[in-house]
Amino acid sequence: MLVRPANVDDLESILAIYNELVATSTAVYATEPATLAERRAWFEARRERGFPVLVAEREGEVVGFSSFGDWRGIWAGYRYTVEHTVHVRADVRGGGIGRALVEALVPAALALRKHVMLGGIDAANLDSIRFHERLGFERVAHFREVGRKFGRWLDLVFMQRCLDGPGAARPD
């Protein structure tokens, strides 16, 4: 398996992975499938900000993707915090692809002088919560009934990982 920067040619595969999650899970709280134009805009926005979009490739096929972006980016005080996303194609989950994709984000975040990485996870997705705990994330918030999908209320858990150690110095 190869983890590499995504390119425009990967967007159809990224879209397929994303839309499968939209249709079948609460990993994403979107209720309508995304379009290729929307994924392209997302991709370009990430690149313009200098944020990575990575893909995992196995035997020439994209089997997962990860990225991060600003968290509450309208306020400068949050500039050292990012929120990540990681998604793996359904037929290859549980084989280390997600781990490789998240681990590859950490040096990219540190190179951009980020201090904390957050992840928002559906509270019922215990596999994802355990996955993040194994990667050094800890639960820091539980928001009750903040989402709605498939005819039910959804709770959202936020998990965080300090990338360079708690209290690391940052010149402003």
C-alpha positions as CSV (number, residue, x, y, z in Angstrom):
1,M,0.0,0.0,0.0
2,L,1.2,3.5,-0.9
3,V,0.1,6.7,0.9
4,R,0.6,9.7,-1.3
5,P,-0.7,13.2,-2.0
6,A,-4.0,13.1,-3.9
7,N,-4.3,14.6,-7.4
8,V,-7.3,15.6,-9.4
9,D,-7.5,12.2,-11.1
10,D,-8.2,10.7,-7.6
11,L,-11.4,12.7,-7.1
12,E,-13.8,10.2,-8.6
13,S,-12.5,7.5,-6.2
14,I,-12.6,9.9,-3.2
15,L,-16.1,10.8,-4.2
16,A,-17.2,7.2,-4.4
17,I,-15.8,6.4,-0.9
18,Y,-17.4,9.5,0.5
19,N,-20.8,9.0,-1.1
20,E,-20.9,5.3,0.1
21,L,-20.5,6.6,3.7
22,V,-23.2,9.3,3.1
23,A,-25.6,6.6,1.9
24,T,-24.9,3.9,4.4
25,S,-23.5,5.3,7.7
26,T,-23.4,8.1,10.2
27,A,-19.6,8.5,9.7
28,V,-20.7,11.6,7.8
29,Y,-23.8,13.6,8.8
30,A,-24.4,14.7,5.2
31,T,-27.7,13.3,3.9
32,E,-27.3,13.9,0.2
33,P,-24.5,12.5,-2.0
34,A,-21.8,15.0,-3.0
35,T,-21.1,15.9,-6.6
36,L,-17.8,15.8,-8.3
37,A,-17.8,19.6,-8.5
38,E,-18.3,19.8,-4.7
39,R,-15.4,17.4,-4.1
40,R,-13.2,19.3,-6.6
41,A,-14.0,22.6,-4.7
42,W,-13.2,20.8,-1.4
43,F,-9.9,19.6,-2.8
44,E,-8.9,23.0,-4.3
45,A,-9.8,24.7,-1.0
46,R,-7.5,22.4,0.9
47,R,-4.7,22.9,-1.5
48,E,-5.1,26.7,-1.5
49,R,-4.6,26.6,2.3
50,G,-1.6,24.3,2.1
51,F,-3.5,21.5,3.7
52,P,-2.8,17.9,2.6
53,V,-5.2,15.6,0.9
54,L,-3.8,12.1,1.0
55,V,-4.9,8.9,-0.6
56,A,-4.0,5.3,0.1
57,E,-3.4,3.3,-3.1
58,R,-3.4,-0.5,-3.3
59,E,-2.8,-2.2,-6.6
60,G,-3.4,1.0,-8.5
61,E,-6.8,1.7,-6.8
62,V,-7.5,4.4,-4.3
63,V,-8.9,2.7,-1.2
64,G,-9.0,5.6,1.3
65,F,-8.3,9.2,1.8
66,S,-7.5,11.7,4.6
67,S,-7.1,15.4,5.1
68,F,-7.4,18.2,7.6
69,G,-8.6,21.7,7.6
70,D,-9.1,24.7,9.8
71,W,-11.1,24.3,12.9
72,R,-13.2,27.4,13.7
73,G,-11.0,29.1,11.2
74,I,-12.6,32.5,11.3
75,W,-10.9,33.2,14.7
76,A,-7.1,33.5,14.7
77,G,-6.8,32.1,18.2
78,Y,-7.6,28.6,16.8
79,R,-4.9,28.8,14.1
80,Y,-2.9,26.0,15.7
81,T,-5.8,23.5,15.6
82,V,-7.0,21.4,12.7
83,E,-9.8,18.9,12.3
84,H,-9.1,15.8,10.3
85,T,-11.1,13.4,8.2
86,V,-10.2,9.8,7.3
87,H,-12.3,7.4,5.3
88,V,-11.6,4.0,3.9
89,R,-13.4,2.0,1.3
90,A,-15.9,-0.4,2.9
91,D,-14.4,-3.6,1.5
92,V,-10.9,-3.0,2.9
93,R,-11.6,-1.4,6.4
94,G,-9.8,-2.8,9.3
95,G,-6.5,-3.6,7.5
96,G,-4.4,-0.7,8.6
97,I,-5.2,1.7,5.8
98,G,-6.9,4.3,8.1
99,R,-4.0,4.2,10.5
100,A,-1.5,4.8,7.8
101,L,-3.6,7.7,6.5
102,V,-3.9,9.4,9.9
103,E,-0.3,8.8,10.8
104,A,0.8,10.5,7.5
105,L,-1.2,13.6,8.4
106,V,0.7,14.2,11.6
107,P,4.1,15.3,10.1
108,A,2.2,17.5,7.6
109,A,0.4,19.2,10.5
110,L,3.6,19.6,12.5
111,A,5.2,21.1,9.4
112,L,2.4,23.7,9.3
113,R,3.1,24.4,13.0
114,K,-0.2,22.8,14.2
115,H,-0.5,21.9,17.8
116,V,-3.8,19.9,18.1
117,M,-5.7,17.6,15.7
118,L,-9.4,17.0,16.3
119,G,-11.8,14.5,15.0
120,G,-15.6,14.5,15.2
121,I,-17.0,11.0,15.4
122,D,-20.5,9.7,15.7
123,A,-20.8,8.5,19.3
124,A,-22.3,5.2,18.2
125,N,-19.2,4.4,16.0
126,L,-17.3,2.6,18.7
127,D,-14.9,1.1,16.2
128,S,-13.8,4.6,15.1
129,I,-13.5,5.8,18.7
130,R,-11.3,2.8,19.6
131,F,-9.3,3.4,16.4
132,H,-8.6,7.0,17.4
133,E,-7.7,6.0,20.9
134,R,-5.1,3.6,19.6
135,L,-3.7,6.6,17.6
136,G,-3.3,8.7,20.8
137,F,-6.5,10.7,20.6
138,E,-8.6,11.2,23.7
139,R,-12.3,12.0,24.1
140,V,-12.8,15.6,25.0
141,A,-16.5,16.4,24.3
142,H,-19.8,14.6,23.8
143,F,-22.5,16.6,22.1
144,R,-25.9,15.1,22.5
145,E,-28.5,15.1,19.6
146,V,-26.6,17.6,17.5
147,G,-27.2,15.7,14.2
148,R,-30.0,13.9,12.6
149,K,-29.9,11.2,9.9
150,F,-31.8,8.1,9.1
151,G,-34.8,9.3,11.2
152,R,-32.9,9.5,14.5
153,W,-30.9,12.0,16.6
154,L,-27.1,11.5,16.6
155,D,-24.6,12.3,19.3
156,L,-21.1,13.6,18.2
157,V,-17.9,12.9,20.1
158,F,-14.9,15.1,19.7
159,M,-11.5,13.5,20.2
160,Q,-8.1,15.3,20.2
161,R,-4.5,14.6,20.0
162,C,-1.7,17.1,21.0
163,L,0.8,16.7,18.1
164,D,3.8,18.2,19.8
165,G,3.1,17.7,23.5
166,P,0.8,19.5,25.9
167,G,1.8,23.1,26.5
168,A,4.3,23.2,23.7
169,A,5.6,26.8,23.2
170,R,4.3,28.7,20.1
171,P,5.6,32.2,19.3
172,D,2.6,34.3,18.1
